[in-house]
Amino acid sequence: MPTLLRLRAAALTASAVLLSTVLAGCGDDAKDEDVTRQELSWKACPAPDEAQGGGPAPTPLPDDGEWECATMKAPLDWSDPKGDTIGLELIRVRTTGTGNERIGSLVFNFGGPGGSGVATLPAFAKDYEKLRTRYDLVSFDPRGVGRSKPVICENDQQLDAYFQQDGTPDDAAERTQLLDSTKEFNDACEQNSEKVLPHVRTTDAARDLDLMRQVLGDDKLHYFGISYGTELGGVYAHLFPKRVGRAVFDAVVNPTQDPEQSSLGQTKGFQLALDNFAEDCVSKTEECPIGDSAQDVKDRIARLLSDLDRTPIPGIFPRQLTQTAATSGILQALYSQDFWEFLTDGLEEAYDGDGSTLMLLSDSMNGRSENGEYDNSTAAFTAISCADAKPRYDAAYVERRLPEFRAASPLFGDSLAWSMIGCTDWAVAGAADHPDVSAPGSAPILVVGNTGDPATPYEGARAMVDALGKGVGVELTYRGQGHGAYDSKNRCVQDAVNGYLLDGKVPPTGTVCT
């Protein structure tokens, strides 16, 4: 199981419950050339492939803005920059600005790790249309993701079984089955992607970002990082502080935490989101269909999960909704307040024996499309996370930590504690306990924290500001719900972010938006 829940961007819509992400192959080339001097060949974008999540090719924007894609060559091993190269897939839409209105490229990373920017940016470009007045909007599939030398582990049938397994073992037999399944997944990653696994660390992706800056023709990197994208941005700022342009971090990863601390923080964050969901349901003028009080809502969910542990119910044929799948579906819905109504519907249906909506939400979390194909987000998430993080946790350690996780969340504690074993048998050693994001000399970075964020709890924003160093991080607080702030459409947040990215106006540190 992955070490942490995916730190995805919260830019999800009701019509896109299945978040897109990409696979495909890029061949390796041995090129004794200066990759910083390459010229990109921009062409019309193809339809996303299986690893990116599938679906149609991106359509032009309302003003006829055309999407263009290109492949950028980057060293497979940054310690050997003249050695083998891999192809990194980029996507862009040109700015509507002309002449001096254009600042440059604004590069997005929407999170993960493991999310395809090539698939995600077109889906949510309308949210960033104002930024396009002065920037080309650009995103990419980081190495190991989508079309950029994707990490490949198990096939679709094996992944169906992997996500159906009991992720909260109650006895020795279930514990052995979970450990064996996790090792089989990790072994498959090594067998299918051995060459790329040592080279998918966040530091590698940060060096790719600086190469991208140069190839795009920008003196500075202008950057919008969301969720895990804030960690990537922080690592970039640490490595290249003088090359940071205007940068925004939204839904901020706490860079001071090791994987256990991050997982415990998420446990508390999702419990808070569940508390807020339950309170919201019973506070409405009409009767809450899933409980008479907030505590009753949570108690009924707990009973449902306990019942599913013993007896699954029909999900999406031929699969059954297990306790693990239901938990994943609930967690996915808590990423965004826009999904709370689907969670209410899914729970109401599940109480009547129909697990289809919760399973659809679970499929979204796990990157499974309606045709049964998985994107490579789980494989990439695991590979990047395990290459980054040094700690390795065994079953005995998890069992000792269970009481604290259960105290943080009776509903999610077991699941998120056991997820820590995901890197135990990983083939590549982890780099560090946590990333170094200290960036003395960097331009100001606007750091936006959301008090109701379940996946990257609010405290991470302050920790990022402190870790970036004096005079670099500028904290902005949004008192809201969901994973991220800019996509909430809060006018105060968007005005502050747009004011900095478009006009260079740094808001007062400590600004609060409600």
N, C-alpha and C positions, 0 to 999 in steps of 0.2 A: 504494500500500500504506500502511496506517496507520503513523504515526510510531513508535508503541510497541505492544507487545501490550496488549490490553485488560487493565486492572487490575481484574479482576472479583473479587467475593467468592468465597471457596472453599466456600461452603455448597452443595455439589453432592451429589446422591445417585445411587446406581446406577440407580434407576428414572427419573431425570430428567437423562439425559445431555444433552438439549437444553435449555439454560437459557433461561427465558422472558424476553421483553422486548417493548414495545407500539407501534403506529402509530394514527393516526386524526387527524382534523382538528379544530382548534378555531378558530372564526372570530375575526377581530379586531373589537374594538369600540372606538369612540371615546367615552370616558366621562369627563366632567368631574366626577369624584367622588373621595372619599377612600377608596381601596381598603382602608385599614386598618380601616374601619368595616363592611366587608361581613360578612354572615352566610352561612355555608356551608349548603347544602341537602344533607344527608347522605341517601343512598338506597342500596338494595341494589346491590351491584357487578355490572356486566355481565361477560360473558366477555371475556377479553383479546382484542384484535383482532390483526391481522397484525403491526402494528408492535411490539406488546408480546410477540409470540411465539405468540399463539393459545392454544387450550386451553379447558377449561371454566371457568365462573365459580367463584370461591373458595367452598369449602364451610365451614359453621360449624365452629368448634373443638369439641373433645370436650365442653366445658362449655356448649355452645350459644352461645358467643361469636359474634356475627354480624359479618360484614365489611360496612363501609359505605364508600361512595365519594362524593366531592364534587369540584366544580371551583372552584378559587380564581382570581380575576382578579388579574393582575399587569401592571404596565406592560411593554409590549414594549421600550421604551427607558427605562431608569431615569434617564437625564438629562432625560427629559420625562415625569414621573410622572403628568401629567394627560392624556397623549396616548392613543394606541391601547393596548388591553390584549389579553393573550392568556390562555387558560385553562390552568391547571396542575392536573393530576389528582392527587388525594390519596386515600389509603386508610387506614382505621383499624379497630381493634377495641378496644372499651372495656376498661378495667381491671376486674379482679375485686375490687379493693379498694373499700372504702366509707369515706365520711366523711373523716377526717384521714389515712387510709391512702393516699389518692391524692395523688401529688406533682404530676402534670400529664401532658403528652404527652412521649413519648420518640420523637424523630424519627430514622429510619434512612436512610442512604444506603449502598447496597451496592456501589458502585463503578462502573467503566466506564472513562472517562465514557461514558455511553450505556446504562446498565442501567436497566430499568424497576423502580422500587421498588413500583409498584402490582402488578406481576406476581410480584415476588420475595418480598415480605414474607409473603403467605399460604403460600407453598411451604415456608417455613422458620420459621414462627411458633412451632412447638413448641420450637425451640432457645432461644427467648426467653420461654418461658412464665413463668419465675420473675420476670422483670422486669415482667410484666403484673400482678403483684400490687399494684403501686403506680403504674403508668403506663398510659395509653392508648398502644398501639403504633401508630405513624403512619409511613407512608412516602409517596413521591410519585414522579411522573415529572418529572425536571428539564426545564427548557425545552429544546426540541429533541429530546426523547426521548418515545417512546411516544405517548400521547394529548396531550402538552403541546407543541402546535405542532411536530410532528415534522419534523426535517430529512429531506428525501426526495432521493435521488440516482438511482441506477440501478434498473431493474426486476429481477425475479427471474431472468429469463433472462440479462440482462447480468451480474448478480452471479455466476451460475454460471461464466460465462467469466472474470470478474475473479479469482475465487478459484482457478481452474484454471491461470492463467498461470504462467509460469516466473518465480518471485520471486528467483532467484539467477542472473542472466544470465552466460553464459560467453563471449559474443562480442558484436560490435557490433550484429548483427541482433537478438539477444535483448534487449540493453540498450535499443535503440530501441523494441522492442515493449513492454517494461515501462514506459518513460517515457510512451509514447503512451497506454497503457491507464490509467495513473494520471491523466494529464491529462484523458482522456475522463470518468473518474469524477468528478474535481473540477469539470469544466465542467458535468456533469449536476447536481451539487449546487447550483451557482450558478444554473443555469437553473430548477430546480424549487423552490429555497428561498432565493432571493436576499434576501427581506425579513427573514428571521430570522437569517441567518448572522452579521451584525455583533453580535447580541445574545445569544449563547449562551456567553459567557465565564464562567469560574468566579466571577468577581466578580458577575456578574448573578445567578447561581444563589444566591450567598451573600446577596444582597439579598432574593431570593425567600424564603430561609429565615427572614430576620428578619420579613418580612411574614407568613409562615406562623405564626411564634411569636405575633405579635400577634393574628392572626385566630383562632388556637386558644385564646387567652385566657391565655397564659403570660407571666409577668414575665421569665423567663429561658428560654433555649433549652437543653433537655436533649437530648443528641445522641449517637448511636452511628454513627460513620463507619468504613467498611471499605474498604480499598484506596484508590481515587481519592476515596472519601468522606472520607478523612483529609485530603487536600488541600483539599477543599471546606470541611471543618470548620476547618482552619487559616486559610483565607482569611476565613471568617466571624469567627473569633476576632480576626483582625487588624483587621477593619472595625468589629466591635462587641464589644470586649473586656469591657465592663461588662455585657453581656447574656448572657454564657456562663454556663450553669448547670452541671449535672454532665455531663461529656462524656468519651467514650472513643474513642480512635483505635486501630484494629486493622488489621494488614497495612499498614504505614505507608509512604506515598510520601515519598521524600527531597525536601524542598522547596528544597534548595540546588542541585539539578542542572538543567542545561539538557537538551533532548531527547537530544542525543548522549550525554551522560554517563548519562542514565537508560537509554537503549537498551543501552549497554555494560554497565551494572550488571545489567540483565535478562539479558544474554548470559551473564555470569558466574553469575547466580543459577540459570538453567535448566541450565547445565552442572553446577553443584553438585547440583541435584535429580536430574539424570540419573545422576551418579556414585552418589548415594545409592540410587537405584532399582536400579542394576546390582549394587551391593554387597548390597542386601537380597535380590535374587533368588538370588544364588549362596550366600548365607549360610543359606538355609532347609535344613531337614533333607532334604527331597526334592530331586531333581535339578532345577536351573534349566533350563527347556525352551528358553531362547533364548541360552545361552552357558555355557561351562565355567568362565569366570572373569569378573570384572567388566570387565576390558579386552576380553575376547572378546565380551561382550554389546554393548559400545559399538562395537567394530570391525564386528560384523555389522550393526548399525543403519546405520553409515556406508556399508557396501557396499550395503545395501538402497536407501538414498537415492540413491546414485550410479547404481545400476541403474535406478531409477525416473526419473531425469533423462533417461535414454536411451529407456527403454521402460516406460511406465505399465502397470499391471495392472488387471483389473476391480475396480471399487469398488462403488458402489451404482448399479445399472443406471439409465440408460445411461451414467453418468459413470465415468471412469477414475480410479484413484488415481495422481496425479502426485507428483513429488518435493515440490512445494509443499504439496499437500494432506496428504501423509504427515507432513511436518514440523509442520504445524499440529495434526494429530491427536496427535502425540507431545507437543508443547508443552502441549496442553490436558490430557492425562492427568497431566502433571507438576505441575499446579496442586494436586492433592490426593492424598495417600497412598491414599485410598480408591479411587482410579482406577488404581493401579499394576497390579492384577490384570487390568484391561481392556487396559492397554498390553501386558502380557505376552501375553494372548490375541491381541491385534491384530497384534503382531509375528510370533507363531508362525504365524498365518493368512497374513500377507503373505509370509512365506518360502515358503509353499506356493502362492502365486499368488492369494490371496483378500484384497482390500484393503477389505472392507466395514466391519470394525470400526474401522480407522484412519480411514476416511472418515466414519463416524458421529461419531467424536471431533472430526474436522475441522469437520464441520457444526455441532457444538456451539460450537466456538470462533467460528465465523463467523455464528452466529445463524440457521441454516437449519433449518426444521422438516421433519418427515418428508414433508409434502405438497409440499415444494419452495418454500415461501414463506419469505422472509427477514424477520426483525424489522428495525427501523431502527437497531440498535446500531452497525453499522459506519459508517453515515452520521453518526450523532450523535457517535460517538467521534472521527471525523475532524474534524467541524465544531468541536467543543469544543476538541480538542487544538490545532488550527491557529489558532483564535482566541486561545487562551491564549499560545502559544509564539512568540516573535519569530524565532528562527533558521530559515533556509531553506537546505536542503542540496541541491546538485546532484549529478549523476552523477560528475563528476570528483572532487568532495570525498569521496564515498562510496568511490570506488576507492582514494583515498589512505589511507583509514582502514581498509580491509579487513584488512591484516595484523594490526592490534591486535585487531580483532574475532575473527579466526580464532584468534589466540593465546588469547583468552578462552574460545572454544569452537569446536573444529574442526567440530562438528556444526551448531551454530546461528549461528555468527558471520556467515556470508554473508547469511543470511536476515534477521537483525535489523539488520545494517548497511544493507542495501538498503531496509529499511522506512523509513529516515529520509527518503526522497524524497517521502513522502506529502503534505507541505504545500508542496512547491516551487511548484506552480502555483495555490495557493489564492487565492481572490478577496479575502479579508479579511486585513489585516495582523495579525500576532500582537502580543499586548500586552506581553510581557516575556520575559526569558531564563528566569525561574523565578518562582514565586509568592512573595509576601511574606506570611509567617505570624507575624511578630513581634506579640505580644499582651500588652504590659505592662498590668497591672491585671486580667487575666482570672482567673477562678476556676481552680483546678487542673484540668488535663486529663490523664487517664490514657492513656499512650502505650504500646502493647503491640507488641513486636517478636518475630518468630519466626526463630530462627537458621537454619532450613531453608527459608525462604520464597523461591521462585524468582522471583516477579513483582515483589515489593517487598522487595528484599534487606534483611537485618537491620540493616545500617548506617543505613538510612533512619530508624529509630526514634530513634537517638541524634541524628542531624542535626535531626529534628523537635523534639526536646526542647530542643536548643541554640537553634534558630531561634525557638521560641515565647518564649523568654526566661526569665530567672531567676525561679524560684518559680511557674512556670506548668506546664511539662511534667513529668510524673512517669513515669519509665521503668520498665517491667516487661518482663522477658525470658522467653520460652518457648523451651526447648530442644526443638524438635520439627520436624516436616516439614509441608509444604503451605503454601498461601496463607492466612494468617490463623491466629489462635490460639484465640479464644473457641469457634469451632465445632469445635475438635479434641476437645471434651468433657473437656479436662484440668481436673481438679477445682481445682487451685491457681489457674489462670487465671480460671476462672469464679467462684470464691469472691472473688477480688480485684476483678473487674469488678462483680459483683453487690453486693459490700460497699460499693463507692463509689456506684454508681447508686441503690441502694435505701436505704442508711443514711448516705451521705456520708463513709464511712471511707476516707481516702486511704492506700493501702499505702505502706510505706517505699520511697523511690526506690531503684532498683537491685535490687528483688526479682527473684529468679530462680525460675521454675517448670520442673520436669523431668517 
